Amino acid sequence: MAVFSGCTIHDGVQEKLCRMLRVFSEMRVFAKACYPFVAVRRLLILAIALLTFVGVVTASAKTVQERRAERLLRLQKISSASSASFASSASSNTSTINKQTSRFAIPLLVYHHIRPTTGYDKATWSWKMSVSPKVFDVQMQWLDDHQYTPITLDTFVKIARREMQGPVKPIVITFDDSHSSQYDVAFPVLKKHGFTTVFYVITKTLDVAGALSRVQVQEMSAAGMDMESHTAKHQVLTKLPQNEMDWELAESKRVLEGLTGKPVRHIAYPATTQNALVRERTSAAGYVTGTLMDPRRATEKDDLLRIPRIMMTDDTDLKKILP
């Protein structure tokens, strides 16, 4: 990748751009030599410049489409490798696990609101839990440009258990709290890049103003997004009696599985709060992973029911937090 006139240009586009600029320069000289009238000459040069610009844009769009197709192909290969029943693999003993010895460190990112951040003080949670639409778009483009492959949590678990290799640069992108901006703003950007993403849904807020609707959850699930649990009412699980905790875990799972027709195996703990009892009840309810806030990458040493995630803000520097 290179920089041309202040713009980032990918290698394939750069080659095509240079070739087009050489043609433009030659045609410009030809126009000056063959057309003595200044007005006609300027009009011809303008037309040549316009055709050159259209060619560059077309080449750039084709390159982006090719890279997106390559990513989707990688995801299809990963999906094929993970096609065996996940439920049966969850009960597999270590003798069935691939004995690869490579270490891994996979980043999990977490977003909340995708909305303008102007007017919020940086010391407030309103700012800390928001990323502006422009910055979000830039961050997703950066991941795309640097060839990160977003994966599902099912794939993450298989990599953690050494049941599969996974892509070269895996990443898990997650969203908490079911805000409507996740559908209105984030979803179109994710589709543009061909990114698979995890949405942790609070089921009791579905169809409430400012939150995701049931129809939106179904649409995103059908588009390949991973709709997982953020409990039913977003209550702090450590403060609940066990029967209420069990209901929070089971009810959200029931609602989401009914909406999407897909198993729900993953949960984000409300307020990132959990303890040994919460983890035990979470596992008993059929969840394989539980995530919380902890600004570091997940490694093979992490408990699957205490997976760290990095909170994203407008100030997050992806070059510093990602490998």
Rosetta blueprint (number, residue, H / E / L):
1 M L
2 A E
3 V E
4 F E
5 S L
6 G L
7 C E
8 T E
9 I E
10 H L
11 D H
12 G H
13 V H
14 Q H
15 E H
16 K H
17 L H
18 C H
19 R H
20 M H
21 L H
22 R H
23 V H
24 F H
25 S H
26 E H
27 M H
28 R H
29 V H
30 F H
31 A H
32 K H
33 A H
34 C H
35 Y L
36 P L
37 F L
38 V H
39 A H
40 V H
41 R H
42 R H
43 L H
44 L H
45 I H
46 L H
47 A H
48 I H
49 A H
50 L H
51 L H
52 T H
53 F H
54 V H
55 G H
56 V H
57 V H
58 T H
59 A H
60 S H
61 A H
62 K H
63 T H
64 V H
65 Q H
66 E H
67 R H
68 R H
69 A H
70 E H
71 R H
72 L H
73 L H
74 R H
75 L H
76 Q H
77 K H
78 I H
79 S H
80 S H
81 A H
82 S L
83 S L
84 A L
85 S L
86 F H
87 A H
88 S H
89 S H
90 A H
91 S L
92 S L
93 N L
94 T H
95 S H
96 T H
97 I L
98 N L
99 K L
100 Q L
101 T L
102 S L
103 R L
104 F L
105 A E
106 I E
107 P L
108 L E
109 L E
110 V E
111 Y E
112 H L
113 H E
114 I E
115 R L
116 P L
117 T L
118 T L
119 G L
120 Y L
121 D L
122 K L
123 A L
124 T L
125 W H
126 S H
127 W H
128 K H
129 M L
130 S E
131 V E
132 S L
133 P H
134 K H
135 V H
136 F H
137 D H
138 V H
139 Q H
140 M H
141 Q H
142 W H
143 L H
144 D H
145 D H
146 H L
147 Q L
148 Y L
149 T E
150 P E
151 I L
152 T L
153 L H
154 D H
155 T H
156 F H
157 V H
158 K H
159 I H
160 A H
161 R L
162 R L
163 E L
164 M L
165 Q L
166 G L
167 P L
168 V L
169 K L
170 P E
171 I E
172 V E
173 I E
174 T E
175 F E
176 D L
177 D L
178 S L
179 H E
180 S L
181 S H
182 Q H
183 Y H
184 D H
185 V H
186 A H
187 F H
188 P H
189 V H
190 L H
191 K H
192 K H
193 H H
194 G L
195 F L
196 T L
197 T L
198 V E
199 F E
200 Y E
201 V E
202 I L
203 T H
204 K H
205 T H
206 L L
207 D L
208 V L
209 A L
210 G L
211 A E
212 L L
213 S L
214 R H
215 V H
216 Q H
217 V H
218 Q H
219 E H
220 M H
221 S H
222 A H
223 A L
224 G L
225 M L
226 D E
227 M E
228 E E
229 S E
230 H L
231 T L
232 A L
233 K L
234 H L
235 Q L
236 V L
237 L H
238 T H
239 K H
240 L L
241 P L
242 Q H
243 N H
244 E H
245 M H
246 D H
247 W H
248 E H
249 L H
250 A H
251 E H
252 S H
253 K H
254 R H
255 V H
256 L H
257 E H
258 G H
259 L H
260 T H
261 G L
262 K L
263 P L
264 V L
265 R L
266 H E
267 I E
268 A E
269 Y L
270 P H
271 A H
272 T H
273 T L
274 Q L
275 N L
276 A H
277 L H
278 V H
279 R H
280 E H
281 R H
282 T H
283 S H
284 A H
285 A L
286 G L
287 Y L
288 V L
289 T E
290 G E
291 T E
292 L E
293 M E
294 D L
295 P L
296 R L
297 R L
298 A E
299 T E
300 E L
301 K L
302 D L
303 D L
304 L L
305 L L
306 R L
307 I E
308 P E
309 R E
310 I E
311 M E
312 M L
313 T L
314 D L
315 D L
316 T L
317 D L
318 L H
319 K H
320 K H
321 I H
322 L L
323 P L
